[in-house]
Amino acid sequence: MKKSIFKTLALINKVILPRYSKKDITKLSKIEKAIVAYRYWVTLNSLA
């Protein structure tokens, strides 16, 4: 149940949220860092 919720969230994130993989993480704003952290958290939980 938990894994399917996070897989769905990961798909939504992939479509809606911007990608920051090509940018330097140290130069991101606080909001952009929060988005990266959220995407990371969702990805980890969808894989676990």
Beta strands, then each sheet from edge to edge (+ up, - down):
end
